[in-house]
Amino acid sequence: MADVRIRDIRKSYGALEVIHGVNVDIPDGEFVALVGPSGCGKSTLLRMIAGLEPINGGNILIGDRVVDNLPPAERDIAMVFQTYALYPHKTVAANMGFALKLRRTDKAEIRKRVEQAAEILGLTDYLDRLPRHLSGGQRQRVAMGRAIVRDPQVFLFDEPLSNLDAKLRIQMRTEIKELHQRLKTTTVFVTHDQIEAMTLADRVVVMQEGRIEQIGAPLELYDAPVNEFVASFIGAPSMNILDGRYDAARSCVDLGDGALPVGARDIADGQKLRLGVRPEHLRLASSGLAMQVSVVEPTGSETLVFLKFAGANVTAVFHERHAFRPGETIHLAADPENLHLFDADTGLRIAPEAAPPGPAHS
């Protein structure tokens, strides 16, 4: 195993720069997810780590080696792709051991590693089958097994769950996390699904337009997003964002058709703001913001309610059941500690003021 250090990496296609001086340190054994919308550069960055894409500036280190000019086979990495990329005419065992066969590894050693990987992945009973006789989840396990037998320093996953149905995706998420906990191999995982990133990774790298917006533990990004983009991207349903102005006299944000108290802040009176509140932090209140119900989606464990407020779309999540009707007006509020404020011009989060120190104890 080894750490991965990405130093001021840049990538251009002609005059178009798509990766703009990215820096990431991934300690040995850590699971890091690269997440962002389509076209943000996350897969390009992964392919540069793998050696499948040349870099135009900066350095990539795996362990103590600078690997900028090394071919993929010499980087001691193993990659699992979105497509399973299995040889259809080879058995599961042959597919998993093929890379070792190319290295002229001893047959007994290949068999040993394949059997060990098959046991980890629950594939022992399928080693003699062809890929066409397997389900999608089983094929993805074979692709993972092919990576495991190589015993690499780093695992690279490029959206490996995208082709699976919803139930299988959840199952495979659990299996990938269990696998990492068992092997403790440094892992870089690319996904556009922020739920995958949040549930799998020790740390998440949020990217947009070839730049890193924020790096942090999943709940750190959720609770303290550095800007409006991260706040809106992390979380499902996404954070509600409303336009307003700070009213210093009332210590609230005036939203036009109502106001929400946010406490005293070091913000100029009348400053334009963007107020963010997560759907689960909205609660029914007798004197809250008046919102009109558009759609109600009961899921069993919770109820999603889509509403209109001052021309904006708002989503609320309730864990208790309510018989709301489309067109009905309900009143919602949120506690000040659950509200996020963003500068209307820069999009940067305005951090709440630090609480005063408590009384000293002798």
C-alpha positions in Angstrom: 0.0 0.0 0.0 1.1 3.6 -0.5 -0.1 7.2 -0.3 -1.0 9.2 -3.4 0.1 12.8 -3.7 -1.2 15.0 -6.5 0.8 18.2 -6.9 -0.5 21.1 -9.0 -1.8 18.8 -11.7 -2.9 20.4 -15.0 -4.5 19.0 -18.1 -5.2 20.7 -21.4 -6.7 19.7 -24.7 -5.1 22.2 -27.1 -5.8 25.6 -25.7 -8.6 24.3 -23.5 -7.4 23.7 -19.9 -9.7 21.2 -18.1 -7.8 20.5 -14.9 -6.5 23.7 -13.2 -3.7 23.1 -10.8 -5.3 20.4 -8.6 -3.6 19.4 -5.3 -4.7 16.4 -3.2 -2.9 14.3 -0.6 -4.3 10.8 0.0 -2.7 9.0 3.0 -1.9 5.3 2.9 -5.0 3.2 3.4 -7.5 6.1 2.9 -10.7 5.8 0.8 -11.2 9.0 -1.1 -14.1 9.8 -3.5 -13.9 12.3 -6.3 -17.4 13.7 -6.9 -18.9 16.4 -9.0 -21.3 17.0 -12.0 -20.6 15.6 -15.4 -17.6 17.3 -17.1 -16.0 18.5 -13.8 -12.8 16.6 -14.5 -13.0 13.8 -11.9 -12.6 10.9 -14.4 -9.8 12.8 -16.2 -8.0 13.2 -12.9 -8.4 9.4 -12.1 -7.1 8.5 -15.5 -4.0 10.7 -15.0 -3.3 8.9 -11.7 -3.7 5.6 -13.6 -1.4 6.7 -16.4 -4.1 6.5 -19.1 -4.1 10.2 -19.7 -0.9 12.3 -20.0 -0.5 15.3 -17.7 0.5 18.8 -18.9 1.9 20.1 -15.6 2.5 19.1 -12.0 3.5 15.7 -10.5 1.8 12.6 -9.3 3.5 10.5 -6.6 2.5 7.0 -5.6 4.5 6.1 -2.5 7.9 7.7 -2.9 7.9 7.4 -6.7 7.1 10.2 -9.2 5.0 8.3 -11.7 4.4 11.1 -14.2 6.1 9.3 -17.1 5.5 5.7 -16.1 3.2 3.5 -18.1 0.1 2.1 -16.2 1.6 -1.4 -15.8 4.5 0.1 -13.8 2.5 2.2 -11.4 1.4 -0.7 -9.2 -2.3 0.3 -9.4 -5.4 -1.7 -10.3 -8.5 -0.1 -11.9 -12.1 -1.1 -12.0 -14.1 0.5 -14.8 -17.7 1.4 -15.3 -18.0 -1.4 -17.8 -16.9 -4.8 -16.5 -14.5 -5.4 -19.4 -14.5 -9.2 -18.9 -13.3 -11.7 -21.5 -16.6 -13.4 -22.5 -14.9 -16.6 -23.5 -12.9 -17.0 -20.3 -14.2 -18.4 -17.0 -14.4 -16.3 -13.9 -11.2 -17.8 -12.6 -9.4 -17.1 -15.9 -10.6 -13.5 -16.0 -9.5 -12.9 -12.4 -6.1 -14.4 -12.9 -5.3 -13.1 -16.4 -3.1 -10.2 -15.4 -1.0 -12.5 -13.2 -0.7 -14.9 -16.2 0.6 -12.1 -18.3 3.3 -11.5 -15.6 4.2 -15.2 -15.9 3.3 -15.7 -12.2 3.5 -19.3 -11.1 0.2 -21.2 -11.7 -0.1 -22.4 -8.1 0.3 -18.8 -6.9 -2.3 -17.6 -9.4 -4.7 -20.3 -8.2 -4.1 -19.3 -4.6 -4.7 -15.6 -5.2 -7.8 -16.2 -7.3 -9.3 -18.5 -4.6 -8.5 -16.0 -1.9 -10.2 -13.2 -3.8 -13.1 -15.4 -4.7 -13.7 -16.2 -1.0 -13.6 -12.4 -0.1 -16.1 -11.6 -2.8 -18.4 -14.6 -2.5 -17.4 -16.0 -5.9 -16.1 -19.4 -4.9 -19.0 -21.2 -6.5 -18.8 -19.3 -9.7 -15.1 -19.7 -10.7 -15.9 -22.1 -13.5 -18.7 -20.1 -15.0 -18.5 -17.7 -18.0 -19.5 -14.0 -17.6 -22.7 -14.4 -19.5 -24.0 -16.8 -16.8 -23.6 -14.1 -14.1 -25.7 -11.2 -12.9 -24.5 -7.6 -13.2 -23.5 -7.6 -9.6 -21.6 -10.8 -9.9 -19.7 -9.5 -13.0 -18.7 -6.4 -11.1 -17.4 -8.6 -8.3 -15.3 -10.5 -10.9 -13.9 -7.1 -12.1 -13.1 -6.2 -8.5 -11.5 -9.7 -8.0 -9.3 -9.2 -11.0 -8.0 -6.0 -9.3 -7.6 -7.7 -5.9 -5.5 -10.6 -7.1 -2.8 -8.1 -8.3 -2.3 -6.9 -4.7 -1.8 -3.3 -5.9 -0.7 -0.3 -3.9 -3.7 1.6 -5.0 -7.2 0.8 -6.2 -8.9 3.1 -8.7 -12.6 2.9 -9.3 -14.2 4.7 -12.2 -18.0 4.9 -11.6 -18.2 1.1 -11.1 -21.8 1.0 -10.0 -23.4 3.1 -12.7 -24.6 0.1 -14.7 -26.4 -1.6 -11.8 -30.0 -1.2 -10.7 -30.8 0.7 -7.6 -31.0 -2.3 -5.3 -27.7 -3.8 -6.5 -26.0 -0.4 -6.2 -26.8 -0.3 -2.5 -25.6 -3.9 -2.1 -22.4 -3.3 -3.9 -21.7 -0.1 -2.0 -21.8 -2.1 1.2 -19.5 -4.8 -0.3 -17.0 -2.2 -1.6 -16.9 -0.6 1.9 -16.4 -4.0 3.6 -13.7 -4.8 1.1 -11.8 -1.6 1.9 -12.2 -2.2 5.6 -10.7 -5.7 5.2 -7.9 -4.9 2.7 -7.1 -1.3 3.8 -5.7 -0.5 0.4 -5.5 3.1 -0.7 -8.6 3.7 -2.8 -9.7 6.5 -5.2 -13.3 6.2 -6.2 -14.9 8.4 -8.9 -18.7 8.9 -8.9 -21.3 11.5 -9.9 -23.5 10.2 -7.2 -22.9 12.1 -4.0 -24.7 9.5 -1.9 -22.1 6.9 -3.0 -19.4 9.4 -2.1 -20.9 10.2 1.3 -21.5 6.6 2.3 -18.2 5.1 1.0 -15.4 7.6 1.5 -13.3 8.6 4.5 -12.9 12.0 2.6 -14.7 13.5 -0.3 -13.2 15.7 -3.0 -15.9 17.9 -4.5 -14.9 19.2 -8.0 -16.4 21.7 -10.4 -15.0 22.8 -13.8 -11.6 21.2 -13.2 -11.1 22.7 -9.8 -11.5 21.5 -6.3 -14.2 23.3 -4.3 -13.8 21.5 -1.0 -12.1 18.4 0.6 -13.4 17.0 3.8 -15.1 14.2 5.7 -18.6 13.5 4.4 -20.4 15.1 7.4 -18.0 18.0 7.4 -19.1 18.8 3.8 -22.7 18.3 4.8 -22.7 20.4 7.9 -20.2 23.1 6.9 -20.0 23.5 3.1 -17.5 26.1 2.0 -19.8 27.6 -0.6 -23.2 27.4 -2.2 -22.1 24.9 -4.9 -21.0 22.3 -2.3 -24.0 23.0 -0.2 -26.4 22.3 -3.1 -24.4 19.4 -4.5 -24.0 17.4 -1.2 -27.2 16.1 0.2 -30.3 14.5 -1.3 -32.7 16.1 -1.7 -30.5 19.1 -2.2 -30.4 22.1 0.1 -33.1 24.8 -0.5 -31.6 28.1 -1.5 -33.6 31.4 -1.1 -32.7 35.0 -1.9 -32.9 37.5 0.9 -31.4 40.4 2.8 -30.0 40.7 6.3 -32.1 42.7 8.7 -29.8 43.7 11.5 -32.5 45.2 13.7 -34.4 41.9 13.8 -31.4 39.6 13.4 -33.1 37.8 10.6 -33.0 37.3 6.8 -35.9 39.0 5.1 -37.1 36.8 2.2 -39.7 39.2 0.8 -42.7 37.1 1.7 -41.5 36.3 5.2 -38.3 36.2 7.3 -36.3 33.6 9.2 -34.3 34.5 12.4 -30.6 33.7 12.1 -29.3 35.5 15.2 -26.9 38.4 15.4 -24.3 38.3 12.7 -21.4 40.4 11.6 -23.2 41.3 8.4 -24.1 44.7 7.1 -27.7 45.7 7.4 -29.5 45.2 4.1 -26.7 43.0 2.6 -27.9 40.6 -0.1 -27.7 37.0 0.9 -28.5 33.5 -0.2 -30.1 31.5 2.6 -29.8 27.8 2.6 -31.8 25.2 4.6 -31.8 21.5 4.2 -35.2 19.8 3.6 -35.1 17.8 6.8 -34.5 20.9 8.9 -37.8 22.5 7.9 -40.6 22.0 10.4 -44.2 22.9 10.7 -44.8 26.1 12.6 -47.9 28.3 13.3 -46.1 31.5 12.3 -43.5 30.3 9.8 -43.1 31.0 6.1 -46.4 30.4 4.2 -45.7 27.9 1.4 -48.1 26.3 -1.1 -47.9 22.5 -1.5 -47.3 21.3 -5.1 -46.6 17.6 -4.8 -46.5 15.1 -2.0 -44.4 11.9 -2.3 -44.9 9.4 0.5 -42.1 6.8 0.6 -43.1 5.0 3.8 -40.2 5.9 6.0 -40.6 9.6 5.2 -42.7 12.1 3.2 -41.2 14.4 0.6 -43.2 17.6 0.1 -42.5 20.0 -2.8 -43.7 23.5 -2.3 -43.7 27.0 -3.8 -42.5 30.1 -1.9 -42.0 33.5 -3.4 -41.5 32.0 -6.8 -38.9 29.5 -5.7 -39.2 25.7 -5.4 -38.7 24.4 -1.9 -38.5 20.8 -0.7 -39.3 19.6 2.8 -38.8 16.1 4.3 -40.9 14.8 7.2 -40.3 11.6 9.0 -43.8 11.6 10.4 -46.8 11.2 8.0 -49.0 14.1 6.9 -52.0 14.2 4.7 -51.1 17.4 2.8 -53.0 18.2 -0.3 -51.8 20.0 -3.5 -52.7 23.6 -3.3 -52.8 23.7 0.5 -50.9 26.3 2.3 -48.6 25.2 5.2 -46.3 27.2 7.4 -42.6 26.1 7.8 -39.8 27.4 9.9 -36.2 26.3 10.8 -34.0 26.7 13.8 -31.2 29.4 13.4 -28.4 26.8 13.9 -29.7 24.9 10.9 -29.6 27.8 8.5 -26.7 28.5 6.1 -25.9 32.0 4.8 -24.0 32.6 1.5 -22.7 35.8 0.0 -24.9 36.6 -2.9 -22.0 37.8 -5.1 -19.3 35.2 -4.3 -21.3 32.2 -3.2 -19.0 31.7 -0.2 -20.5 30.6 3.1 -20.7 33.2 5.8 -19.6 31.2 8.9 -21.6 31.7 12.1 -19.9 33.7 14.8 -18.0 31.6 17.3 -19.8 31.0 20.6 -18.3 33.0 23.5 -16.1 30.9 25.9 -17.9 29.4 28.8 -17.2 30.3 32.4 -13.9 29.1 33.8 -13.9 26.3 36.3 -11.4 26.0 39.1 
